[in-house]
Amino acid sequence: MHERCISPVWPCAMVGAASCMAGIRDLGVIIHGSAGCYNYAEMAIPDPLNCTYLIEDEIVFGTEARLRETAGALSQIYDRIAVINTCVPSITGEDLEQFLEDYNAIVLDLPGFSGDFDTGYQKALETLEIIPDSEREGVNISGVCSTDPFSGGNLAEAVRLFHLAGIKSAAVYCRDTFESIRSPAEHGISVNPDYDPRTVTSPGSILGIEELIKAFCIIQNFFQEADIDPVISEAEEAEERIVKACDKYLRKNDPPRTAVFSTRSYAEFAVKSLVKYLDAEIVFTGLRNSEEFSIQNIPSGKAVDIRMIREKISTEEPDLILGSSFENVVSPKTPFVGITFPQRSRVVLHNKPVAGTEGALVFIGDVLNSLR
């Protein structure tokens, strides 16, 4: 028997599906549910969302009229809409596709009880029926998930690095048009592998200096006309700056005992960076979306229960915490760096990356400033 989760800190499948679809610029998204479901999704997703705002009478007597009214209004703005079902109307079992047969609509029956955020996101991607186009030029950028606090910065950083190498960007998952996403180029680079579409090949990610260099070397094999030397040179210079700053810190301070709470890819990036550059002791890695961690000899486990998170932090007493607002509230006096959703304790209006050379510099700079 699985232990009951008290106060889950990671969103449900409905929010994951909405995040995926809302990133498609020419697609209108409707949350088919109550105001509470909509407000939960709207709080997490910066992109435009719409809602049917179902009340008790519509649940009892049927939601067709309300859904058609909302779809009709939104169809005046968008050529295509996506309707995401929530828990209560999903249980009643109405045929939403029949209700929407007069509209160019995609129906996603991904209520909260069908899984977590990542399940909803991946299943939403699958509904897009992605088929790579062998004649399309450029390289795809994947892993751009709108709930990720670094998504805008990561995308800008990937485009900048492509420009340095003379590479054209192709489809962006998910920050693009519907047709572009459905017909991507054959190859791509990821800024966050947790949110890559499973049907598109990605030779690697640009999370971390070492991974960035590997990924661009692979891309060079597919695009002989590309010049990756400026990217490699910049990455090596960035690493020299990181090493110098971390060595200066370690001359006066002990390596930090660190607890990391994040999605799997960001957690792996953070742990590798902290161990490599600051010789950090990782006392625990709490994963939002996985129970398996690829780095050996690091204590880890799934961390979506606020009670479990509080107990781990209290027991381990880390010198540094990487995580979300939940971890920051649990231990407000411990040096903290935000690395995963949600980040409610501060206002960030600029596009801050964690991927690429700029992302690596930003991340280590934030860690050192927090420790000071």
C-alpha positions as CSV (number, residue, x, y, z in Angstrom):
1,M,0.0,0.0,0.0
2,H,1.3,3.5,-0.9
3,E,1.5,6.1,1.8
4,R,-1.1,8.8,1.5
5,C,0.2,12.1,0.2
6,I,-0.5,15.1,2.4
7,S,-0.7,18.4,0.7
8,P,0.8,17.6,-2.7
9,V,3.1,20.4,-4.0
10,W,3.1,19.4,-7.7
11,P,0.2,20.2,-10.1
12,C,-2.2,17.6,-11.6
13,A,-2.5,16.2,-15.2
14,M,-5.1,18.8,-16.1
15,V,-2.6,21.6,-15.4
16,G,0.1,19.8,-17.4
17,A,-2.2,19.4,-20.4
18,A,-3.2,23.1,-20.2
19,S,0.4,24.2,-20.0
20,C,1.3,22.3,-23.1
21,M,-1.6,23.5,-25.2
22,A,-1.5,27.1,-23.9
23,G,2.0,27.5,-25.3
24,I,0.7,27.0,-28.8
25,R,0.2,30.6,-30.0
26,D,-2.7,30.1,-32.4
27,L,-4.7,27.7,-30.2
28,G,-7.4,28.8,-27.8
29,V,-7.6,26.7,-24.6
30,I,-10.7,26.1,-22.5
31,I,-10.6,24.5,-19.0
32,H,-13.9,22.6,-18.9
33,G,-14.7,22.8,-15.2
34,S,-15.3,25.0,-12.2
35,A,-13.7,28.3,-11.3
36,G,-11.5,26.5,-8.8
37,C,-10.0,24.3,-11.4
38,Y,-9.4,27.3,-13.7
39,N,-7.9,29.4,-11.0
40,Y,-5.5,26.7,-10.1
41,A,-4.3,26.4,-13.7
42,E,-4.3,30.1,-14.3
43,M,-2.1,30.6,-11.2
44,A,0.5,28.2,-12.6
45,I,0.4,29.1,-16.3
46,P,1.3,32.5,-17.6
47,D,-0.3,32.0,-21.1
48,P,-4.0,32.9,-21.8
49,L,-6.6,30.4,-20.6
50,N,-10.4,30.3,-20.8
51,C,-13.0,28.4,-18.7
52,T,-16.6,27.2,-18.9
53,Y,-17.0,28.1,-15.1
54,L,-19.4,25.1,-14.5
55,I,-21.8,25.3,-11.5
56,E,-24.0,22.8,-9.8
57,D,-27.0,23.0,-12.2
58,E,-24.8,22.3,-15.2
59,I,-23.2,19.3,-13.6
60,V,-26.6,17.9,-12.8
61,F,-28.5,18.8,-16.0
62,G,-25.6,18.7,-18.5
63,T,-22.8,21.0,-19.6
64,E,-23.4,21.0,-23.4
65,A,-25.0,24.5,-23.6
66,R,-22.3,26.1,-21.5
67,L,-19.5,24.4,-23.4
68,R,-20.9,25.3,-26.8
69,E,-21.4,28.9,-25.7
70,T,-17.7,29.2,-24.6
71,A,-16.4,27.3,-27.7
72,G,-18.4,29.5,-30.0
73,A,-17.1,32.7,-28.5
74,L,-13.5,31.6,-28.5
75,S,-13.8,30.3,-32.1
76,Q,-14.3,33.9,-33.2
77,I,-10.7,34.5,-32.1
78,Y,-8.9,31.2,-32.9
79,D,-9.2,28.9,-35.8
80,R,-8.7,25.9,-33.5
81,I,-9.5,25.3,-29.8
82,A,-8.5,22.7,-27.2
83,V,-10.9,21.7,-24.5
84,I,-9.4,20.1,-21.4
85,N,-11.7,18.2,-19.2
86,T,-11.6,18.3,-15.4
87,C,-12.5,15.8,-12.7
88,V,-16.2,16.3,-12.1
89,P,-17.4,16.5,-15.8
90,S,-15.0,13.6,-16.6
91,I,-16.8,11.5,-14.1
92,T,-20.2,12.3,-15.5
93,G,-19.0,10.9,-18.8
94,E,-20.6,13.4,-21.3
95,D,-19.5,13.1,-24.9
96,L,-17.6,16.4,-25.4
97,E,-16.5,15.6,-28.9
98,Q,-20.1,15.3,-30.0
99,F,-20.9,18.6,-28.3
100,L,-18.0,20.2,-30.3
101,E,-18.6,18.6,-33.7
102,D,-19.4,22.0,-35.2
103,Y,-16.0,23.4,-34.1
104,N,-12.4,22.8,-35.0
105,A,-11.6,21.4,-31.5
106,I,-9.2,19.0,-29.8
107,V,-10.7,17.3,-26.7
108,L,-8.3,16.2,-24.0
109,D,-9.9,14.0,-21.2
110,L,-7.1,14.6,-18.7
111,P,-8.7,15.4,-15.4
112,G,-6.6,15.7,-12.2
113,F,-7.1,12.2,-11.1
114,S,-5.5,10.8,-14.3
115,G,-2.0,11.6,-13.1
116,D,0.4,14.4,-12.3
117,F,1.5,17.4,-14.3
118,D,4.1,15.5,-16.3
119,T,1.6,12.8,-17.3
120,G,-0.8,15.5,-18.6
121,Y,1.9,17.3,-20.5
122,Q,3.2,14.3,-22.3
123,K,-0.3,13.0,-23.2
124,A,-1.2,16.4,-24.5
125,L,1.9,16.3,-26.7
126,E,0.8,12.9,-28.0
127,T,-2.5,14.2,-29.2
128,L,-0.7,16.6,-31.6
129,E,0.3,13.7,-33.8
130,I,3.8,15.1,-34.4
131,I,5.5,13.9,-37.7
132,P,9.0,15.2,-38.4
133,D,9.5,16.8,-41.8
134,S,12.8,15.6,-43.4
135,E,12.8,18.7,-45.7
136,R,12.4,21.3,-43.0
137,E,15.5,23.3,-42.2
138,G,17.0,24.0,-38.8
139,V,17.0,22.5,-35.4
140,N,14.1,22.1,-33.0
141,I,14.2,23.5,-29.5
142,S,12.3,21.4,-27.0
143,G,11.6,21.4,-23.2
144,V,10.1,25.0,-23.2
145,C,7.3,24.5,-20.6
146,S,5.4,27.6,-19.6
147,T,5.2,26.7,-15.9
148,D,9.0,26.4,-15.7
149,P,10.2,29.7,-14.3
150,F,13.2,29.6,-16.6
151,S,11.4,28.7,-19.9
152,G,11.6,32.2,-21.5
153,G,15.2,32.6,-20.6
154,N,16.1,29.1,-21.8
155,L,14.4,29.7,-25.1
156,A,16.2,33.0,-25.6
157,E,19.5,31.4,-24.7
158,A,19.0,28.5,-27.1
159,V,18.2,30.9,-30.0
160,R,21.3,33.0,-29.1
161,L,23.6,30.0,-29.2
162,F,22.1,28.8,-32.5
163,H,22.8,32.3,-33.9
164,L,26.4,32.1,-32.8
165,A,26.8,28.7,-34.6
166,G,24.9,29.8,-37.7
167,I,22.1,27.4,-37.1
168,K,18.4,28.1,-37.8
169,S,15.8,27.2,-35.2
170,A,12.8,25.2,-36.3
171,A,9.9,24.1,-34.1
172,V,9.8,25.1,-30.5
173,Y,8.0,22.8,-27.9
174,C,5.8,24.3,-26.7
175,R,6.1,27.9,-27.8
176,D,5.1,28.0,-31.5
177,T,2.3,27.7,-33.9
178,F,0.2,24.6,-34.2
179,E,1.4,23.6,-37.7
180,S,5.0,24.3,-36.9
181,I,4.8,22.0,-33.8
182,R,3.2,19.2,-35.8
183,S,5.8,19.3,-38.6
184,P,9.2,19.8,-36.9
185,A,12.7,19.3,-38.3
186,E,14.4,15.9,-37.8
187,H,16.8,17.0,-35.1
188,G,16.6,19.2,-32.0
189,I,18.3,20.3,-28.8
190,S,16.6,20.4,-25.4
191,V,16.6,23.0,-22.7
192,N,14.8,20.7,-20.3
193,P,14.6,17.0,-21.3
194,D,11.7,16.4,-18.9
195,Y,9.4,18.1,-21.4
196,D,10.7,16.8,-24.7
197,P,8.2,15.2,-27.1
198,R,8.9,11.5,-27.3
199,T,8.4,11.3,-31.1
200,V,11.2,13.8,-32.0
201,T,14.9,12.9,-31.7
202,S,17.0,15.1,-29.5
203,P,20.8,14.6,-29.5
204,G,21.2,16.2,-26.1
205,S,20.5,19.2,-23.9
206,I,22.2,22.4,-23.1
207,L,21.7,22.1,-19.3
208,G,25.3,22.5,-18.0
209,I,28.5,23.3,-19.8
210,E,29.6,19.7,-20.4
211,E,26.2,18.7,-21.9
212,L,26.1,21.9,-24.0
213,I,29.4,21.1,-25.7
214,K,28.4,17.5,-26.3
215,A,25.1,18.5,-27.9
216,F,26.6,21.0,-30.3
217,C,29.3,18.6,-31.3
218,I,26.6,16.1,-32.3
219,I,24.6,18.8,-34.1
220,Q,27.8,19.6,-36.1
221,N,27.6,16.1,-37.6
222,F,24.2,16.8,-39.0
223,F,24.9,20.4,-40.2
224,Q,28.4,20.5,-41.7
225,E,27.9,24.2,-42.6
226,A,27.4,25.2,-39.0
227,D,30.3,26.7,-37.1
228,I,30.2,25.6,-33.4
229,D,33.6,27.0,-32.5
230,P,32.2,30.3,-31.1
231,V,29.8,28.3,-28.9
232,I,32.5,26.0,-27.6
233,S,34.8,28.9,-26.9
234,E,32.2,30.8,-25.0
235,A,31.3,27.6,-23.0
236,E,34.9,27.1,-22.0
237,E,35.4,30.7,-21.0
238,A,32.2,30.5,-18.9
239,E,33.4,27.4,-17.1
240,E,36.7,29.2,-16.3
241,R,34.8,32.0,-14.7
242,I,32.7,29.5,-12.7
243,V,35.8,27.6,-11.4
244,K,37.5,30.8,-10.4
245,A,34.5,32.1,-8.5
246,C,33.9,28.8,-6.7
247,D,37.6,28.4,-5.8
248,K,37.6,31.8,-4.3
249,Y,34.5,30.8,-2.2
250,L,36.1,27.5,-1.0
251,R,39.3,29.2,0.1
252,K,37.2,30.8,2.9
253,N,34.3,28.4,3.4
254,D,33.5,24.7,3.7
255,P,31.6,23.0,0.8
256,P,27.9,23.4,1.4
257,R,25.6,20.6,2.6
258,T,22.8,20.9,0.1
259,A,19.3,19.7,-0.4
260,V,17.8,19.8,-3.9
261,F,14.1,19.7,-4.7
262,S,13.1,19.9,-8.4
263,T,12.1,18.1,-11.5
264,R,14.5,15.3,-12.5
265,S,16.5,17.1,-15.3
266,Y,17.0,20.3,-13.3
267,A,17.9,18.3,-10.2
268,E,20.6,16.4,-12.1
269,F,22.0,19.6,-13.6
270,A,22.1,21.2,-10.1
271,V,23.7,18.3,-8.4
272,K,26.3,17.8,-11.0
273,S,27.2,21.5,-11.0
274,L,27.3,21.8,-7.2
275,V,29.5,18.7,-6.8
276,K,31.8,19.6,-9.6
277,Y,32.4,23.3,-8.8
278,L,31.8,23.5,-5.1
279,D,32.5,20.0,-3.9
280,A,29.1,20.1,-2.3
281,E,27.7,17.3,-0.2
282,I,24.2,16.5,-1.4
283,V,22.2,15.4,1.6
284,F,19.0,14.7,-0.3
285,T,17.5,15.2,-3.8
286,G,13.7,15.4,-3.8
287,L,12.2,14.8,-7.2
288,R,8.8,16.2,-8.2
289,N,8.2,14.0,-11.3
290,S,10.2,10.8,-10.8
291,E,11.3,8.2,-8.3
292,E,14.5,7.3,-10.1
293,F,17.7,9.4,-10.1
294,S,20.5,8.8,-12.6
295,I,23.4,10.0,-10.4
296,Q,24.7,7.2,-8.2
297,N,25.3,7.4,-4.4
298,I,23.1,10.4,-4.0
299,P,20.2,10.0,-1.5
300,S,17.0,10.7,-3.5
301,G,13.3,10.1,-3.6
302,K,10.0,11.5,-4.8
303,A,9.1,14.7,-3.0
304,V,5.5,15.9,-3.5
305,D,4.4,15.7,0.1
306,I,5.0,18.9,2.2
307,R,5.1,16.8,5.4
308,M,7.9,14.6,4.0
309,I,9.8,17.7,2.7
310,R,9.6,19.3,6.1
311,E,10.9,16.2,7.8
312,K,13.8,15.8,5.4
313,I,14.9,19.4,5.8
314,S,14.6,19.2,9.6
315,T,16.6,16.0,9.8
316,E,19.4,16.9,7.4
317,E,19.7,20.6,8.4
318,P,21.3,21.6,5.0
319,D,23.4,24.8,4.6
320,L,21.7,25.5,1.2
321,I,18.3,24.6,-0.2
322,L,17.4,24.5,-3.9
323,G,13.7,24.2,-4.6
324,S,10.4,26.1,-4.7
325,S,8.5,28.4,-2.5
326,F,7.4,25.4,-0.4
327,E,10.9,24.6,0.6
328,N,11.7,28.2,1.2
329,V,8.7,28.6,3.6
330,V,9.6,25.4,5.4
331,S,13.1,26.7,6.3
332,P,13.1,30.5,5.7
333,K,16.4,31.1,7.4
334,T,18.4,28.6,5.3
335,P,20.1,30.1,2.2
336,F,17.8,29.4,-0.8
337,V,17.9,29.3,-4.6
338,G,14.7,28.9,-6.5
339,I,15.0,26.3,-9.2
340,T,11.4,24.9,-9.7
341,F,7.8,25.9,-9.8
342,P,6.3,27.7,-7.9
343,Q,8.4,30.8,-7.1
344,R,6.1,33.0,-5.1
345,S,8.5,34.6,-2.7
346,R,10.0,37.1,-5.3
347,V,9.0,38.9,-8.4
348,V,11.1,38.1,-11.6
349,L,10.0,40.0,-14.7
350,H,13.0,39.3,-16.9
351,N,13.7,36.1,-18.8
352,K,16.2,34.3,-16.6
353,P,17.9,31.2,-18.0
354,V,19.2,28.1,-16.3
355,A,20.3,26.4,-19.6
356,G,23.2,27.3,-21.9
357,T,26.3,29.3,-20.9
358,E,24.3,32.2,-19.5
359,G,22.2,29.8,-17.5
360,A,25.2,28.1,-16.0
361,L,26.6,31.4,-15.0
362,V,23.3,32.6,-13.5
363,F,22.8,29.4,-11.5
364,I,26.3,29.4,-9.9
365,G,26.1,33.2,-9.3
366,D,22.7,32.7,-7.5
367,V,24.2,29.9,-5.4
368,L,27.3,31.9,-4.4
369,N,25.2,35.0,-3.6
370,S,22.8,33.0,-1.5
371,L,25.6,31.3,0.5
372,R,27.2,34.7,1.2
